């Protein structure tokens, strides 16, 4: 692969353009044997998925692997309701392939362009009171460890719950087994300017208004949210927290062109054309935004939102939009929703990284005492001291990394900084 013209590095830039990867070289294997050889012989190895991480979680000073050229097909076990998918596939490709065969997933992230293995490994999520993160759909994983051996871990196996959200520290995931369900249709309805106090006064009713509910605020009017998006297989309410249905299509960022957004207005469509916020045929541009997210215990979410509202004057000049979503509790050791129902507070920032990084400690001072966990793939300044307090199975995960990767091939500067 030719070197990136802007950075001079073999692996080039991440999606946002705020990080130049450090890899000495990038490989695009086309077989399991090629992956095994790299894993066995390289000093350090990391896999680059869709490059949608905003930090160095996937960086390495050794060999970067891209699985986009790996062959492989979708295999469905209809009796077990399991799909076996190549790890490098993106969710958009997977969703269409599933739907063509009459199957679906229970959740998708806001962008369908992200890779399956990368999204799972960083605890990325969609939304829904009863819906877990994308990682909770994982029934099994196949990975190449640092000795070049192919391993499979499935539900019930020792270490499985630590291996799913793994930050790429256990090996090269080559195939993922996912829970699937019969395909279905949904609608999406947008509401303009739900009242802030009305939302907080009846938070459970608001987030339970559909299968997936997102609240958006730009912090410019602390008396209202800008919008609420309700995706449902049932009937959407006529009003929500004092807000009426939008008169036309909307983009999550007020005033932005809504053309890339999935269809709204209560129009019925396939599940994969409604669950994401953005259309699969829309290709996101790079370099126009930064992102952070903090995953707060649901029982502390209202307090967290009120604390952030007190910082609205500092957040608004840097934020494009902030999204509030819910995620069901799970048992995956490094998941942001481990052991508790969770509310994700997601910031999309203007590309002013120095100013954003200067503000993040102020936000974290408010949220960390409430038990907020930072999203692994986004910008944050939380240090290693906090991690064992935020993740009860932290030490168990560290032991698992030593067992599966005793020579540290899949560690990097990020994992060292996190105390792993």
C-alpha positions as CSV (number, residue, x, y, z in Angstrom):
1,X,0.0,0.0,0.0
2,X,1.5,3.4,-0.9
3,X,2.3,5.8,1.9
4,X,-0.3,8.5,2.7
5,X,0.7,11.6,0.9
6,X,-0.3,13.9,3.8
7,X,1.4,12.0,6.7
8,X,4.1,9.9,5.1
9,X,2.9,6.9,7.3
10,X,2.1,3.6,5.8
11,X,-1.3,3.3,7.5
12,X,-2.3,6.9,6.9
13,X,-5.0,8.7,8.9
14,X,-8.0,7.8,10.9
15,X,-11.6,8.6,9.8
16,X,-11.6,12.1,11.4
17,X,-8.1,13.0,10.2
18,X,-6.9,13.9,13.8
19,X,-4.6,10.9,14.1
20,X,-1.7,9.6,11.9
21,X,-1.2,6.0,12.6
22,X,2.3,4.9,13.7
23,X,2.6,1.5,12.0
24,X,5.9,0.6,10.4
25,X,3.9,-1.1,7.7
26,X,0.3,-2.1,6.8
27,X,-0.7,-5.6,5.5
28,X,-3.8,-6.7,3.8
29,X,-3.9,-10.4,4.2
30,X,-6.1,-12.7,2.0
31,X,-6.0,-15.8,4.1
32,X,-6.0,-17.1,7.7
33,X,-2.5,-18.4,7.2
34,X,-1.2,-14.9,6.3
35,X,-2.8,-13.4,9.4
36,X,-1.3,-16.2,11.5
37,X,2.2,-15.5,10.1
38,X,2.0,-11.8,10.9
39,X,0.6,-12.5,14.4
40,X,3.4,-15.0,15.1
41,X,6.3,-13.0,13.7
42,X,5.6,-9.3,14.2
43,X,6.7,-7.6,17.3
44,X,3.4,-5.7,17.7
45,X,0.2,-6.0,15.7
46,X,-3.2,-4.2,15.5
47,X,-6.1,-4.4,13.2
48,X,-7.5,-1.3,11.5
49,X,-11.3,-1.6,10.9
50,X,-13.2,1.3,9.5
51,X,-10.8,3.8,11.2
52,X,-13.7,5.4,13.0
53,X,-11.9,5.6,16.4
54,X,-10.9,9.1,17.4
55,X,-8.0,8.0,19.5
56,X,-5.1,5.6,19.2
57,X,-6.9,2.4,20.5
58,X,-6.1,0.7,17.2
59,X,-2.6,2.2,16.7
60,X,0.6,0.3,16.8
61,X,4.3,0.8,16.2
62,X,4.5,-2.6,14.5
63,X,2.3,-4.0,11.8
64,X,-1.2,-2.7,11.1
65,X,-3.6,-5.2,9.5
66,X,-6.6,-4.4,7.3
67,X,-9.1,-7.3,6.8
68,X,-11.1,-5.6,4.1
69,X,-9.6,-7.9,1.4
70,X,-10.2,-11.1,3.4
71,X,-12.5,-13.5,1.5
72,X,-15.5,-15.0,3.3
73,X,-19.2,-15.3,3.1
74,X,-22.2,-14.9,5.4
75,X,-23.3,-18.2,6.9
76,X,-26.6,-18.5,8.6
77,X,-27.8,-21.2,11.0
78,X,-31.6,-20.7,10.9
79,X,-32.3,-23.1,13.7
80,X,-29.9,-21.5,16.1
81,X,-30.7,-17.9,14.8
82,X,-27.0,-17.3,14.4
83,X,-25.1,-15.6,11.6
84,X,-21.4,-16.2,11.0
85,X,-19.8,-13.2,9.4
86,X,-16.2,-12.2,8.4
87,X,-14.9,-9.8,11.0
88,X,-13.9,-7.1,8.5
89,X,-17.4,-6.7,7.0
90,X,-19.1,-3.5,7.7
91,X,-22.6,-3.4,9.3
92,X,-24.2,-2.0,6.2
93,X,-23.0,-4.9,4.0
94,X,-24.0,-7.4,6.7
95,X,-27.5,-5.8,7.2
96,X,-28.3,-6.0,3.5
97,X,-27.1,-9.6,3.2
98,X,-29.1,-10.6,6.2
99,X,-32.3,-8.8,5.0
100,X,-32.1,-10.4,1.6
101,X,-32.3,-13.8,3.4
102,X,-35.1,-12.7,5.7
103,X,-33.0,-12.0,8.8
104,X,-32.1,-9.0,10.9
105,X,-30.2,-7.6,13.9
106,X,-31.8,-6.1,17.0
107,X,-29.6,-3.0,16.9
108,X,-27.4,-0.9,14.6
109,X,-25.2,2.1,15.4
110,X,-26.0,5.5,14.0
111,X,-23.6,4.9,11.1
112,X,-23.9,1.6,9.1
113,X,-20.4,2.1,7.7
114,X,-18.4,0.8,10.7
115,X,-16.8,-2.7,10.8
116,X,-18.3,-5.5,12.8
117,X,-15.2,-6.5,14.8
118,X,-14.1,-2.9,15.5
119,X,-17.5,-1.9,16.7
120,X,-17.9,-4.9,18.9
121,X,-14.3,-4.6,20.4
122,X,-14.9,-1.0,21.5
123,X,-18.4,-1.5,23.0
124,X,-20.1,0.6,20.3
125,X,-23.9,0.7,20.6
126,X,-27.2,1.7,19.1
127,X,-30.1,2.7,21.4
128,X,-33.1,1.2,23.2
129,X,-34.2,0.6,26.8
130,X,-34.3,-3.1,26.1
131,X,-31.4,-3.3,23.6
132,X,-27.8,-4.0,24.5
133,X,-24.7,-2.7,22.8
134,X,-23.7,-4.3,19.5
135,X,-21.4,-6.6,21.4
136,X,-24.3,-8.3,23.2
137,X,-25.3,-9.9,20.0
138,X,-22.0,-11.8,19.8
139,X,-22.5,-15.5,20.3
140,X,-18.9,-16.5,19.4
141,X,-15.6,-15.2,18.2
142,X,-12.8,-16.8,16.2
143,X,-9.4,-15.1,16.6
144,X,-5.7,-15.6,15.8
145,X,-3.6,-15.3,18.9
146,X,0.0,-14.1,19.1
147,X,1.3,-17.7,18.6
148,X,-0.6,-17.8,15.3
149,X,-3.1,-20.3,16.6
150,X,-6.8,-20.1,15.7
151,X,-9.0,-20.0,18.8
152,X,-12.8,-20.0,19.2
153,X,-14.6,-18.6,22.2
154,X,-18.4,-19.0,22.5
155,X,-21.0,-18.1,25.1
156,X,-20.4,-20.2,28.2
157,X,-16.6,-20.6,27.6
158,X,-14.2,-19.4,30.2
159,X,-13.2,-15.8,29.4
160,X,-15.8,-15.3,26.7
161,X,-17.4,-12.3,28.5
162,X,-14.0,-10.7,28.7
163,X,-13.1,-11.4,25.1
164,X,-16.0,-9.7,23.3
165,X,-15.2,-6.0,24.2
166,X,-11.4,-6.6,24.1
167,X,-10.0,-3.4,22.5
168,X,-8.2,-5.7,20.1
169,X,-5.9,-6.9,22.9
170,X,-6.4,-10.6,22.6
171,X,-5.7,-11.4,19.0
172,X,-7.0,-10.8,15.4
173,X,-10.7,-11.4,15.3
174,X,-11.4,-13.2,12.0
175,X,-15.0,-14.2,12.3
176,X,-17.9,-13.2,14.5
177,X,-21.1,-15.2,15.3
178,X,-24.1,-12.9,15.9
179,X,-27.6,-13.4,17.2
180,X,-30.2,-12.7,14.5
181,X,-34.0,-12.5,14.3
182,X,-36.6,-12.5,11.5
183,X,-36.5,-9.3,9.4
184,X,-38.9,-6.6,10.3
185,X,-40.1,-3.1,9.4
186,X,-39.9,0.1,11.4
187,X,-40.8,3.8,11.3
188,X,-38.9,6.8,12.3
189,X,-40.5,10.0,13.7
190,X,-38.7,13.2,14.6
191,X,-40.1,15.7,17.2
192,X,-38.9,19.3,17.3
193,X,-37.9,21.0,20.6
194,X,-39.0,18.6,23.4
195,X,-39.0,20.6,26.7
196,X,-35.9,19.8,28.8
197,X,-37.8,19.7,32.1
198,X,-40.6,17.6,30.6
199,X,-38.1,15.1,29.3
200,X,-36.4,14.7,32.7
201,X,-39.7,14.7,34.6
202,X,-40.8,11.6,32.6
203,X,-37.6,10.2,31.3
204,X,-38.7,6.5,31.3
205,X,-41.8,7.3,29.2
206,X,-39.7,9.4,26.7
207,X,-37.0,6.7,26.2
208,X,-39.7,4.0,26.1
209,X,-41.6,5.7,23.4
210,X,-40.1,3.4,20.8
211,X,-37.6,0.6,20.2
212,X,-34.9,3.2,19.9
213,X,-35.0,6.8,21.1
214,X,-32.4,9.5,20.7
215,X,-32.5,13.0,22.2
216,X,-30.3,15.8,20.6
217,X,-29.2,19.1,22.1
218,X,-26.8,21.7,20.8
219,X,-26.8,23.3,24.3
220,X,-27.7,26.7,22.8
221,X,-31.1,26.7,24.4
222,X,-30.9,24.9,27.8
223,X,-34.7,25.0,28.1
224,X,-35.2,22.5,25.3
225,X,-33.6,19.6,23.5
226,X,-33.3,20.4,19.7
227,X,-35.0,17.1,18.6
228,X,-36.1,13.6,19.6
229,X,-35.9,10.7,17.1
230,X,-38.1,7.7,17.8
231,X,-37.6,4.5,15.8
232,X,-40.3,1.9,16.5
233,X,-42.0,-1.2,15.3
234,X,-45.2,0.0,16.9
235,X,-47.0,3.3,16.8
236,X,-45.1,6.6,17.5
237,X,-46.8,9.1,19.8
238,X,-48.4,12.2,18.4
239,X,-46.4,14.3,20.8
240,X,-43.4,13.8,23.0
241,X,-42.5,15.8,26.1
242,X,-44.5,18.7,24.8
243,X,-43.0,18.5,21.3
244,X,-44.9,17.9,18.0
245,X,-43.8,15.9,15.1
246,X,-41.4,17.7,12.8
247,X,-42.9,19.3,9.6
248,X,-40.2,17.8,7.4
249,X,-37.0,15.8,7.4
250,X,-34.2,16.7,9.8
251,X,-30.5,16.1,10.3
252,X,-29.3,15.5,13.9
253,X,-27.4,18.8,13.6
254,X,-29.9,21.7,13.3
255,X,-29.8,23.4,10.0
256,X,-27.7,20.7,8.3
257,X,-28.8,19.1,5.0
258,X,-31.1,16.2,5.9
259,X,-30.4,14.3,2.7
260,X,-28.0,11.8,4.3
261,X,-30.4,11.0,7.1
262,X,-32.6,7.9,7.0
263,X,-36.3,8.4,6.1
264,X,-38.5,10.0,8.7
265,X,-42.1,11.2,9.0
266,X,-43.4,7.8,10.1
267,X,-42.7,6.2,6.8
268,X,-42.4,2.4,7.1
269,X,-39.2,0.8,5.9
270,X,-36.8,-2.1,6.4
271,X,-35.1,-2.3,9.8
272,X,-31.6,-1.5,8.4
273,X,-33.0,1.6,6.7
274,X,-34.4,3.1,10.0
275,X,-32.2,2.0,12.9
276,X,-29.1,4.0,11.7
277,X,-29.4,7.8,11.6
278,X,-27.6,7.9,8.2
279,X,-28.2,6.1,4.9
280,X,-25.9,3.4,3.8
281,X,-25.4,5.0,0.4
282,X,-24.2,8.2,2.1
283,X,-20.4,8.1,2.6
284,X,-19.4,10.2,5.6
285,X,-16.8,12.8,5.0
286,X,-13.6,12.7,7.0
287,X,-12.0,15.5,9.1
288,X,-15.1,17.5,9.9
289,X,-15.7,16.4,13.5
290,X,-14.4,14.8,16.7
291,X,-16.4,12.7,19.1
292,X,-16.5,11.8,22.8
293,X,-19.0,9.8,24.8
294,X,-19.6,9.0,28.4
295,X,-21.8,6.0,29.5
296,X,-23.6,6.9,32.7
297,X,-25.6,4.5,35.1
298,X,-29.2,5.1,34.2
299,X,-30.0,5.8,37.8
300,X,-27.6,8.8,37.7
301,X,-28.5,10.0,34.2
302,X,-30.8,12.8,35.2
303,X,-28.2,14.2,37.6
304,X,-25.6,13.9,34.8
305,X,-27.7,15.8,32.3
306,X,-28.3,18.6,34.9
307,X,-24.6,18.8,35.7
308,X,-23.9,19.2,32.0
309,X,-26.6,21.8,31.5
310,X,-24.7,23.9,34.1
311,X,-21.8,23.7,31.6
312,X,-23.9,24.6,28.6
313,X,-22.1,27.9,28.1
314,X,-18.7,26.1,27.8
315,X,-20.0,23.2,25.7
316,X,-22.1,25.0,23.1
317,X,-19.2,26.9,21.4
318,X,-17.4,23.6,20.6
319,X,-20.3,21.1,20.2
320,X,-22.0,20.4,16.9
321,X,-24.6,18.2,18.7
322,X,-24.9,16.0,21.8
323,X,-27.0,12.8,21.6
324,X,-28.6,11.0,24.6
325,X,-29.4,7.3,24.1
326,X,-30.1,4.3,26.4
327,X,-28.5,0.9,26.5
328,X,-29.5,-2.2,28.4
329,X,-27.2,-3.8,31.0
330,X,-24.9,-6.6,30.0
331,X,-22.3,-8.9,31.5
332,X,-19.3,-8.1,29.2
333,X,-16.4,-7.1,31.3
334,X,-15.2,-3.9,29.5
335,X,-18.6,-2.9,28.2
336,X,-19.8,0.6,29.1
337,X,-23.1,-1.0,30.1
338,X,-21.5,-3.8,32.3
339,X,-23.8,-4.6,35.2
340,X,-26.2,-1.7,34.8
341,X,-28.7,-0.1,32.5
342,X,-26.9,2.9,30.9
343,X,-27.4,6.2,29.3
344,X,-24.9,7.3,26.7
345,X,-24.1,11.0,26.4
346,X,-22.4,11.5,23.1
347,X,-20.7,14.7,22.0
348,X,-20.0,15.5,18.3
349,X,-17.4,18.3,18.4
350,X,-16.1,20.8,16.0
351,X,-12.6,19.8,14.7
352,X,-10.8,22.0,17.3
353,X,-9.0,19.2,19.2
354,X,-6.9,21.3,21.5
355,X,-9.9,23.2,22.8
356,X,-12.0,20.0,23.1
357,X,-9.2,18.3,25.1
358,X,-9.0,21.3,27.4
359,X,-12.8,21.1,28.1
360,X,-13.0,17.3,28.6
361,X,-11.5,17.3,32.1
362,X,-14.2,19.7,33.2
363,X,-16.9,17.4,31.8
364,X,-15.2,14.4,33.4
365,X,-15.0,16.1,36.8
366,X,-18.8,16.2,36.7
367,X,-19.5,12.8,35.2
368,X,-16.8,10.4,36.6
369,X,-18.1,10.7,40.3
370,X,-21.4,9.4,38.9
371,X,-19.8,6.3,37.5
372,X,-19.5,7.5,33.9
373,X,-17.3,5.3,31.7
374,X,-15.7,6.8,28.6
375,X,-16.3,5.2,25.2
376,X,-13.1,3.3,24.3
377,X,-12.9,4.6,20.7
378,X,-13.5,8.3,21.3
379,X,-11.7,11.3,22.9
380,X,-11.3,11.3,26.7
381,X,-8.7,12.2,29.3
382,X,-9.6,9.7,32.0
383,X,-6.4,8.0,33.3
384,X,-5.6,4.5,34.4
385,X,-6.3,5.3,38.1
386,X,-10.0,5.4,37.4
387,X,-10.4,2.2,35.4
388,X,-10.5,-0.4,38.1
389,X,-13.1,1.7,39.9
390,X,-15.2,2.0,36.8
391,X,-14.9,-1.7,35.7
392,X,-15.4,-4.4,38.4
393,X,-13.8,-7.1,36.2
394,X,-10.7,-4.9,35.2
395,X,-8.2,-7.2,36.9
396,X,-9.8,-10.3,35.3
397,X,-9.5,-8.7,31.9
398,X,-5.8,-8.0,32.5
399,X,-5.3,-11.7,33.4
400,X,-7.1,-12.7,30.3
401,X,-4.8,-10.6,28.1
402,X,-1.7,-12.2,29.7
403,X,-3.1,-15.7,29.1
404,X,-4.0,-15.2,25.5
405,X,-1.2,-12.8,24.6
406,X,1.7,-13.5,26.9
407,X,4.3,-11.7,24.8
408,X,2.2,-8.5,24.5
409,X,1.9,-8.5,20.7
410,X,-1.4,-6.8,20.8
411,X,-0.6,-4.1,23.4
412,X,0.2,-0.6,22.4
413,X,0.6,2.9,23.8
414,X,-3.1,3.2,24.5
415,X,-3.3,0.0,26.5
416,X,-0.2,1.0,28.5
417,X,-1.9,4.4,29.3
418,X,-5.0,2.6,30.5
419,X,-2.9,0.4,32.8
420,X,-3.5,-2.8,30.8
